[in-house]
């Protein structure tokens, strides 16, 4: 999973958009490709933002890239765009865009939007580094991963018990919690499973 570009764009409903702040991570490309890739990212950013209606979110795929755009509209007329590979999850991408736009409007006065060269928003460089790992942007995804890890641990525990068939047989035999019928069922099922080996 990779973020290639992250931008805050002034996107008035009439007229073309202008990039107010941007950061990119093109380290996965060769030195000779980076200039061309950077130009494409800028072109892709402006093209997709210009075609995203205000108050809308959309994801657009092009070759090996996916652009996730949130055109917030409103009085600020701002849009956020993140360009990633196809594996980067959608929900964390939009969580990051919302957070970035909130921070941008809190720190950059609207009077500077008409002169993009005067805009200073260093937080965007922090975001592109920190959120290369999508779990940083999405607490739900982080909790899901913790649950998945718990499932894996439980699964390994059950497998390790099942691998000790002889000890499990002894536990079943000595168990007071199992009726004689359940013990017989266990032994019969085990015999049937052991006789059927596929070649």
HELIX and SHEET records of a PDB file:
HELIX    1   1 UNK A   34  UNK A   50  1                                  17    
HELIX    2   2 UNK A   90  UNK A  107  1                                  18    
HELIX    3   3 UNK A  110  UNK A  112  5                                   3    
HELIX    4   4 UNK A  116  UNK A  118  5                                   3    
HELIX    5   5 UNK A  123  UNK A  130  1                                   8    
HELIX    6   6 UNK A  134  UNK A  136  5                                   3    
HELIX    7   7 UNK A  139  UNK A  163  1                                  25    
HELIX    8   8 UNK A  165  UNK A  174  1                                  10    
HELIX    9   9 UNK A  180  UNK A  195  1                                  16    
SHEET    1   A 5 UNK A  18  UNK A  24  0                                        
SHEET    2   A 5 UNK A   3  UNK A  10 -1                                        
SHEET    3   A 5 UNK A  78  UNK A  84 -1                                        
SHEET    4   A 5 UNK A  65  UNK A  73 -1                                        
SHEET    5   A 5 UNK A  56  UNK A  62 -1                                        
END                                                                             
